[in-house]
Amino acid sequence: MSTSEIVIRHVEANDAEALRQMNMHPDVYHSTLQIPHPSMEMWHERVMRKPGRRQLVACIDDRVVGHLALEVMENPRRSHVATFGISIAPAFQNRGVGSALMREMVNLCDNWLRVERIELTVFVDNPAGIGLYRKFGFEIEGTGKNYALRNGEYVDAYYMARMK
């Protein structure tokens, strides 16, 4: 496999199809809150610019291989808080793509967006995700029982957060 450089950039409207393809893979939606068979219309809407939302993509050789959507809370009392979701194409997992996206997201939050607290949820049976988040200073704050439905069964999730 080549050791091509991972390029992080803001999402563009024409990334919608690549993101749809990536998120329709069972190995991706298994670990996220996506559902099978995402529509093109949904992804076109999702990549539109929205106040408080920033989306990054990771590209290798001009191919979108990762996605991170960051949402800064609008409520004035929670405007110091952001939450995010991340997904990596299965063929590019464990190659530094998640770390590259996380590094850029943490930089945005810490140095540009006045975010003091970053929150996330992760399924308790996702050790790779938990390890990635711990690497960037996230700590488990609690467990959500029966947090989400996956393959017909409810799965628990950890609530994790990182303070600046």
C-alpha positions in Angstrom: 0.0 0.0 0.0 1.2 3.5 -0.8 2.0 5.9 2.0 0.2 8.8 0.4 -0.3 11.9 2.4 -3.6 12.4 4.3 -5.1 15.8 3.3 -7.7 17.3 5.6 -10.0 19.9 4.1 -13.5 21.3 4.6 -16.3 19.3 3.0 -17.5 20.4 -0.5 -20.9 19.9 -2.1 -19.5 17.4 -4.6 -18.3 15.2 -1.7 -21.9 14.0 -1.1 -21.6 10.9 -3.3 -18.3 9.8 -1.8 -19.7 10.3 1.7 -22.9 8.3 0.8 -20.8 5.5 -0.5 -18.5 5.4 2.6 -21.4 5.5 5.1 -23.5 2.8 3.3 -20.7 0.2 4.1 -21.9 -2.1 7.0 -18.5 -1.7 8.8 -19.2 2.0 8.9 -22.8 2.2 9.9 -22.3 -0.6 12.5 -20.2 1.9 14.5 -22.2 5.1 13.9 -25.8 6.2 14.1 -26.2 6.0 10.3 -28.7 3.6 8.9 -28.3 1.3 5.8 -29.1 2.7 2.3 -28.6 6.4 2.8 -30.2 8.5 0.2 -28.3 10.9 -2.1 -30.8 13.6 -1.1 -29.9 13.2 2.6 -26.2 13.5 1.8 -26.7 16.5 -0.4 -28.6 18.2 2.5 -26.0 17.1 5.0 -23.0 18.7 3.2 -24.8 22.1 2.9 -23.3 24.8 5.1 -25.2 25.2 8.4 -24.5 27.7 11.2 -22.6 26.1 14.0 -21.6 23.0 11.9 -18.2 22.4 10.4 -17.4 19.3 8.4 -13.9 18.0 7.5 -13.0 15.3 5.1 -9.8 13.3 4.9 -8.5 12.6 1.4 -5.8 10.3 0.2 -4.9 10.7 -3.5 -7.9 13.0 -3.9 -10.3 10.2 -2.6 -12.5 11.0 0.4 -11.7 8.3 3.0 -12.9 9.9 6.2 -15.4 12.4 7.5 -15.9 14.4 10.7 -18.9 16.6 11.4 -18.5 19.0 14.3 -21.5 20.8 15.8 -21.0 23.7 18.2 -24.0 24.1 20.5 -26.3 27.1 19.7 -27.7 27.5 23.2 -25.8 30.4 24.8 -25.3 28.5 28.0 -23.7 25.6 26.0 -21.9 27.6 23.4 -18.6 26.5 24.9 -19.5 22.8 23.9 -19.2 20.9 20.7 -20.1 17.4 19.7 -19.0 15.4 16.7 -19.3 12.2 14.7 -16.6 10.6 12.7 -16.4 7.8 10.1 -13.5 6.2 8.2 -13.8 4.1 5.0 -13.1 0.5 6.0 -10.1 0.1 3.6 -8.5 3.1 5.3 -9.0 2.3 8.9 -5.9 2.0 11.1 -3.9 4.1 8.8 -3.9 7.4 10.7 -7.0 8.9 9.0 -9.0 9.1 12.2 -6.0 10.7 14.1 -5.5 13.3 11.3 -9.2 14.3 11.5 -9.2 14.3 15.3 -6.0 16.4 15.4 -7.5 19.1 13.1 -10.9 19.1 14.9 -9.2 19.5 18.3 -7.1 22.4 16.8 -10.2 24.1 15.6 -12.0 23.7 18.9 -9.0 24.8 21.1 -7.6 27.6 19.0 -10.3 29.0 16.8 -13.9 28.2 18.0 -13.8 29.0 21.8 -14.8 25.5 22.5 -13.9 24.4 26.0 -15.6 21.0 26.1 -15.9 18.4 23.3 -18.4 15.6 23.8 -19.2 12.4 22.0 -20.9 9.0 22.3 -19.3 5.7 21.3 -20.6 2.2 21.4 -19.1 0.3 24.3 -18.0 -2.5 21.8 -15.9 -0.2 19.7 -12.4 -0.5 21.1 -10.7 1.2 18.1 -12.9 4.3 18.5 -12.5 4.4 22.3 -8.7 4.1 21.9 -8.7 6.9 19.3 -10.7 9.2 21.6 -8.5 8.4 24.6 -5.4 9.3 22.5 -6.8 12.8 22.2 -7.6 13.2 25.9 -11.2 12.1 26.0 -12.4 10.4 29.2 -15.5 8.2 29.8 -18.0 10.1 31.9 -20.8 7.5 31.9 -22.7 4.8 30.1 -26.0 5.2 28.2 -27.9 1.9 28.6 -29.7 0.7 25.5 -28.4 3.9 23.8 -29.2 2.9 20.2 -30.7 0.2 18.1 -28.3 -1.8 16.0 -29.1 -5.0 14.0 -32.3 -5.4 16.0 -30.7 -5.1 19.5 -30.1 -2.2 21.8 -26.5 -1.3 22.4 -24.9 0.6 25.3 -22.7 3.6 24.6 -20.1 5.5 26.6 -20.4 9.3 27.0 -16.9 10.7 26.6 -15.7 14.2 26.8 -12.5 16.2 26.6 -11.9 19.5 28.4 -9.5 22.1 27.0 
